[in-house]
Amino acid sequence: MRQTIRDQLTLAPPPRPLPFPKAREYEEISAILDECPTVGELVLADLLAGGVDPFVGRVGMSADQVLRAKIVKQREGFSYEDLAFQIAANETYRTFCRLGAWESWSRSTLHRNLSRVGAPCLEQVNRLVLGVAERDGFEDGSRVAADATALTTNIHSPTDSALLLDVIRVSARLQVFAAENFVDVYFDDVGSSPASLHWRISSARRKLQRLPHYVELLAITKTVLERNAEVLEQLDLVSSDELREAAAALADELRRVDALGRRVFAQTSSRVIDGKPVPAKSKVLSIFEPHTDLIVQGNSMTFGHKITLTTGVSGLTLDVVVERGNPGDSTLALRMLERQQAFYGKAPGQAAFDGGYSSRANLEAAKSMGVRDVVFSKHPGLSIDDMTESYETFEELRCFRTSVERVISLLKRNFGLRHCDWCGFEGFESYVWTSVLAANLVVLARLRLSRKRSRE
């Protein structure tokens, strides 16, 4: 029978477990977290960092709820606004996050709590999850593969004119705020619009057309930086008890922007006016995310950070390190093996690497650690007999190495490991470990569910 409008809706709650694969996965993830009883204590330590008293104020999100909400956000790719709505409206998410019948969280509550959980905590939680995988017989770390990829930070294209414009407008905004609230200064007009000069530079086709606009933009930047010094001097003289703390906070922010602005001014003058190259390590790529590195991969450039991952036979990510700068792959192989040795108490029996990690020194050092078979996909100067006991083992491990590429692809496609929009280097590390933890929980849940189905 089919009606235009149903006269009366059923009062019965939806059946549990809900008959959907994703709902069963979330139930299994919940069971995995319950098998790691110390997880809540690790998260709680981050939530109470800074001297927060847990016995004061209204009842907030529990440590367990914070971690579960963080996993949902990263797995589904929700914004905080969408996360607040989905957790309130979706039965599966409500059950997973263990909300009460009339309980819900606002966007600001979720952001405030989830952002307090840092990378070291998430790394320890991931170790506990890997412990469950080892106990269940899915992963023992005896065979590993390592590779690297790049993840972008939340910055615009760092052209010289765009960076100068950022320095000008942010410094001017802070100066105006200081003049309105703390100091008594008057600023003359800086002249031509910096935004207009930036547009003219971006639109010019030739260097000779850009050069006079750069000269004018650099002159405006120099004037703004001189004003920064004047404002900072007056902010340091604020003596009012009511204003001193706020003035000091503003002065700290202005000093940070001013220091970066002077580096941007120097590097632009060197590159554009003097025609001298600036080393990649010395470049400022953003005044908002100054930790950003320039990662060169072949003919492409990425503005973010290089991350190195280690995976196992189960498809789980065993380890991840966010690199500073752009170190060569050959310098990272031994460190990843040593980290595996520290976690599992022994070196892996077999290890597979990309050709960039290849060197005789790495091979000999890995063998001395106790790694029986070490395979590089490209191995100039190394024979197969040096790396493995047989050609069959070499081919098997070379094929196995592609598993780390599949894991990286999974993380990028489904867990947000293409672009990080969290602030600061600590936020970047936290974002990476959140992605890895969410992916590992999903992979382990699927492995356990598959085993259960095979036994039925």
C-alpha positions in Angstrom: 0.0 0.0 0.0 1.2 3.5 -0.8 -0.2 6.8 0.6 0.2 10.4 -0.2 0.9 11.2 3.4 1.5 8.7 6.2 -1.2 9.3 8.9 0.9 8.3 11.9 4.6 7.8 12.3 5.9 4.9 14.3 7.1 5.5 17.8 9.6 2.6 17.8 13.3 3.6 17.7 15.4 2.4 14.7 16.8 -1.2 15.1 20.3 -1.6 16.6 22.6 -2.4 15.1 21.5 -0.4 12.1 21.7 -2.6 8.9 24.3 -0.5 7.2 28.0 -1.3 6.6 29.2 2.0 7.9 27.1 1.7 11.1 28.7 -1.7 11.8 32.1 -0.2 11.2 31.5 2.5 13.8 30.3 -0.1 16.3 33.5 -2.1 15.7 35.6 1.0 16.1 33.8 1.7 19.3 34.7 -1.8 20.5 38.3 -1.3 19.6 38.5 1.9 21.6 36.9 0.2 24.6 39.6 -2.4 24.4 42.2 0.4 25.0 41.1 1.6 28.5 44.0 4.1 28.9 42.9 6.1 25.9 40.6 8.3 27.9 43.4 9.2 30.4 45.7 10.2 27.5 43.1 12.5 26.0 42.0 13.9 29.4 45.6 15.0 30.1 45.5 17.2 27.0 42.1 18.6 27.8 43.3 19.6 31.3 46.7 20.9 30.2 47.4 24.4 31.4 46.0 24.0 34.9 42.4 23.5 34.0 40.4 22.3 37.1 38.1 19.4 36.1 35.8 20.0 39.1 34.9 23.5 38.2 32.2 24.6 35.8 29.4 22.9 34.0 29.7 19.3 32.8 31.6 19.3 29.5 32.5 16.7 26.8 34.2 13.7 28.3 37.7 12.7 27.0 36.1 9.6 25.3 33.6 11.8 23.5 36.2 14.3 22.4 38.3 11.5 20.7 35.2 9.9 19.1 34.0 13.2 17.7 37.5 13.9 16.4 37.5 10.5 14.6 34.0 11.2 13.0 35.1 14.6 11.8 38.3 13.4 10.1 36.7 10.3 8.6 33.7 12.1 7.2 35.5 15.3 6.3 33.0 17.5 8.2 33.5 21.1 9.0 32.8 21.9 12.7 29.4 23.3 11.6 28.5 20.1 9.8 29.9 17.9 12.6 27.7 19.6 15.2 24.6 19.0 13.0 25.5 15.4 12.0 26.2 14.3 15.5 22.9 15.8 16.7 20.9 14.4 13.8 22.5 11.1 12.9 21.7 8.1 15.1 24.9 6.3 14.2 27.1 9.2 15.1 25.1 9.9 18.3 25.6 6.3 19.4 29.3 6.3 18.5 29.9 9.5 20.4 27.7 8.3 23.3 25.4 11.3 23.6 22.5 11.4 26.0 18.9 11.6 24.7 18.7 15.4 24.7 22.4 16.2 24.5 24.1 18.1 21.7 27.2 20.1 21.1 27.7 23.5 19.4 30.3 24.2 16.7 32.3 26.3 19.2 32.2 23.6 21.8 33.5 21.0 19.4 36.3 23.3 18.1 37.4 24.2 21.6 37.6 20.6 22.8 38.9 18.8 19.7 41.7 21.4 19.0 43.2 20.7 22.5 44.1 17.1 21.6 47.7 17.2 20.3 49.8 15.0 18.1 51.8 13.3 21.0 48.5 12.1 22.5 47.1 10.9 19.2 50.4 9.0 18.5 50.1 7.2 21.8 46.5 6.3 21.1 47.6 5.0 17.7 50.2 2.8 19.4 47.4 1.3 21.6 45.3 0.6 18.5 48.3 -1.1 16.9 48.6 -3.1 20.1 45.0 -4.4 19.6 45.9 -5.3 16.0 49.0 -7.2 17.2 47.0 -9.1 19.8 44.3 -10.0 17.2 47.0 -11.4 14.9 46.7 -8.8 12.1 50.0 -7.0 12.4 53.3 -7.7 14.2 55.6 -5.3 12.4 57.8 -8.1 10.9 57.4 -6.7 7.4 57.3 -3.0 6.7 57.4 -0.5 3.8 58.2 3.2 4.0 57.7 6.1 1.7 57.1 9.8 1.8 54.5 12.3 0.5 53.8 16.0 0.8 50.9 17.7 2.5 50.0 21.3 1.8 49.4 24.0 4.4 46.6 26.5 4.3 48.4 29.3 2.5 48.0 31.2 -0.8 50.6 31.1 -3.5 53.7 32.8 -1.9 54.7 35.3 -4.6 56.9 38.1 -3.5 54.2 40.8 -4.1 51.5 38.8 -2.3 53.8 38.4 0.8 54.6 42.1 0.8 50.9 42.9 0.6 50.2 40.5 3.6 52.9 42.3 5.6 51.5 45.7 4.8 47.8 45.0 5.5 48.4 42.9 8.6 50.8 45.5 10.1 48.4 48.3 9.2 45.5 46.6 10.9 47.5 46.0 14.1 48.8 49.6 14.0 45.2 51.0 13.6 44.1 48.8 16.5 46.9 50.0 18.7 46.2 53.7 17.8 42.5 53.2 18.6 43.0 51.5 22.0 46.5 52.0 23.5 48.7 54.7 21.9 48.4 58.2 20.4 50.0 58.1 17.0 49.2 59.7 13.6 50.1 58.0 10.3 50.3 59.7 6.9 48.9 58.0 3.9 51.3 55.5 2.4 50.6 56.5 -1.2 49.4 54.2 -4.0 47.2 51.3 -3.0 49.4 48.2 -2.2 46.6 46.0 -3.5 46.7 47.9 -6.8 50.4 47.5 -7.1 50.1 43.8 -6.3 47.6 43.4 -9.1 49.8 45.3 -11.6 52.8 43.1 -10.7 50.7 40.0 -11.2 49.3 41.2 -14.5 52.7 42.3 -16.0 54.2 40.0 -18.5 57.7 41.1 -18.4 60.3 41.7 -15.6 60.9 45.3 -16.8 57.2 46.0 -16.4 57.1 44.6 -12.9 60.2 46.2 -11.6 59.0 49.8 -11.0 55.8 48.5 -9.2 58.0 46.3 -7.0 60.2 49.3 -6.1 57.1 51.3 -5.1 55.6 48.3 -3.1 59.0 47.8 -1.3 59.0 51.5 -0.4 55.5 51.2 1.1 56.6 48.1 3.0 59.6 49.9 4.4 57.4 52.8 5.6 55.0 50.4 7.3 57.9 48.5 9.0 59.3 51.8 10.4 55.8 52.6 11.8 55.8 49.1 13.5 58.9 50.2 15.4 57.3 53.4 16.5 54.1 51.7 17.6 56.1 49.0 19.5 58.0 51.7 21.4 54.8 53.3 22.6 53.1 50.0 23.4 56.0 49.2 25.7 55.3 52.4 27.6 51.7 51.6 28.4 51.5 51.7 32.2 47.8 51.3 32.9 47.1 48.2 34.9 43.9 47.6 32.9 45.6 47.9 29.5 49.1 46.6 30.2 48.3 42.9 29.5 46.3 43.5 26.4 48.9 45.9 25.1 51.7 43.4 25.7 49.7 40.7 23.8 49.3 43.1 20.8 53.0 44.0 21.0 53.9 40.3 20.8 51.8 39.8 17.7 53.1 43.0 16.1 56.7 41.9 16.8 56.0 38.5 15.2 54.6 40.1 12.1 57.3 42.7 12.0 60.1 40.1 12.2 58.6 38.1 9.4 57.9 41.3 7.4 61.6 42.3 7.6 62.6 38.9 6.3 60.1 39.2 3.4 61.4 42.6 2.6 65.0 41.4 2.6 64.3 38.3 0.4 62.2 40.3 -2.1 64.9 43.0 -2.4 67.5 40.3 -2.9 65.5 38.3 -5.5 63.8 41.1 -7.5 66.1 44.1 -7.1 69.5 42.6 -6.8 68.8 39.4 -8.8 70.3 37.2 -6.2 68.7 33.8 -5.3 67.5 33.1 -1.8 68.1 29.6 -0.4 64.9 27.6 0.1 65.6 27.1 3.8 65.8 30.9 4.4 62.6 31.8 2.5 59.4 33.0 4.3 56.5 31.4 2.5 53.7 32.8 4.7 53.4 35.2 7.6 50.3 33.3 8.7 51.9 29.8 8.6 55.6 30.6 8.8 56.5 26.9 9.5 55.6 26.0 5.9 58.4 24.4 3.9 59.1 24.3 0.2 59.0 20.7 -1.0 60.4 20.1 -4.5 59.4 16.8 -6.1 60.7 16.5 -9.6 59.2 19.5 -11.6 56.5 20.2 -9.0 56.6 22.3 -5.9 54.5 21.9 -2.7 54.1 24.4 0.0 53.6 22.4 3.2 55.5 19.6 4.9 57.0 16.3 3.9 55.6 13.3 5.8 57.2 9.9 6.0 55.0 6.8 6.6 55.7 3.2 7.6 53.1 0.6 6.8 52.7 -3.1 7.5 51.2 -6.2 5.8 47.7 -5.4 7.3 47.4 -2.1 5.6 47.7 -0.2 8.9 50.0 2.8 9.2 52.6 1.8 11.8 54.3 5.2 12.0 54.4 8.7 10.6 56.8 11.6 11.0 56.3 15.1 9.9 59.6 16.4 8.6 61.0 19.9 8.9 62.5 21.1 5.7 63.0 18.8 2.8 65.5 16.1 3.9 66.6 13.5 1.4 64.9 10.1 1.5 68.2 8.4 2.0 68.7 10.1 5.4 65.3 8.8 6.7 65.4 5.0 6.1 67.3 4.1 9.3 65.3 6.4 11.5 62.1 4.8 10.4 63.5 1.3 11.1 64.8 2.4 14.5 61.4 3.8 15.4 59.8 0.4 14.6 62.5 -1.4 16.6 61.7 0.9 19.6 58.0 0.2 19.4 58.0 -3.6 18.7 61.1 -4.3 20.7 62.9 -5.8 17.7 63.8 -4.7 14.2 61.4 -5.9 11.4 62.6 -9.0 9.6 61.9 -7.5 6.1 61.8 -3.9 4.9 61.0 -2.4 1.5 61.8 1.1 0.4 61.5 3.4 -2.7 64.6 3.9 -4.8 65.3 7.3 -3.1 66.2 5.5 0.1 68.8 3.4 -1.6 72.4 3.5 -0.4 75.0 0.9 0.6 75.4 2.6 4.0 71.6 2.2 4.6 71.7 -1.4 3.5 74.6 -2.3 5.8 73.2 -0.4 8.8 69.8 -2.1 8.4 71.4 -5.5 8.2 73.4 -4.8 11.3 70.2 -3.9 13.1 68.9 -7.4 12.4 66.7 -6.7 9.3 67.1 -9.9 7.2 65.9 -8.6 3.9 66.2 -5.0 2.7 64.8 -4.2 -0.7 65.0 -0.9 -2.6 62.9 -0.5 -5.7 65.9 1.0 -7.5 69.3 -0.1 -6.3 72.2 1.4 -8.3 75.4 -0.3 -7.1 73.6 -2.9 -5.1 73.1 -6.5 -6.1 70.0 -8.6 -5.3 72.2 -11.0 -3.3 73.3 -8.1 -1.1 69.7 -7.2 -0.3 67.9 -10.6 0.0 68.5 -14.3 0.1 66.7 -15.1 -3.2 65.3 -13.4 -6.3 61.8 -14.6 -5.4 62.0 -12.8 -2.0 63.3 -9.7 -3.8 60.3 -9.6 -6.2 57.9 -10.3 -3.4 59.2 -7.4 -1.3 59.4 -5.1 -4.3 55.7 -5.8 -5.0 54.9 -5.4 -1.3 56.5 -1.9 -1.3 53.5 -0.6 -3.4 51.3 -1.2 -0.4 52.5 2.0 1.2 51.5 3.9 -1.9 48.0 2.4 -1.6 47.8 3.5 2.1 49.0 7.0 1.1 46.3 7.1 -1.6 43.7 6.0 0.9 44.7 8.7 3.4 44.6 11.4 0.7 41.3 10.3 -0.9 39.3 9.5 2.2 40.9 11.0 5.3 41.9 14.5 4.2 45.7 14.0 3.9 45.9 16.3 0.8 45.6 19.7 2.5 45.8 20.8 6.1 43.7 23.8 7.2 44.7 23.6 10.9 46.9 26.4 12.2 50.5 26.2 13.3 53.0 23.3 13.1 51.5 21.6 16.2 48.1 21.8 14.5 49.7 20.4 11.3 51.1 17.4 13.2 47.8 16.9 15.1 45.9 16.9 11.7 48.3 14.2 10.3 48.0 12.0 13.3 44.2 12.4 13.4 44.0 11.2 9.7 46.3 8.3 10.4 44.4 7.2 13.6 41.0 7.5 11.9 42.2 5.4 8.9 43.8 2.8 11.1 40.6 2.4 13.1 38.6 1.9 10.0 41.0 -0.6 8.5 41.3 -2.6 11.7 37.5 -2.5 12.1 37.1 -3.9 8.6 39.6 -6.6 9.2 37.8 -7.7 12.4 34.4 -7.7 10.7 35.8 -9.7 7.8 37.1 -12.3 10.2 33.8 -12.5 12.0 31.9 -13.0 8.7 34.3 -15.7 7.6 33.6 -17.6 10.9 29.8 -17.4 10.6 
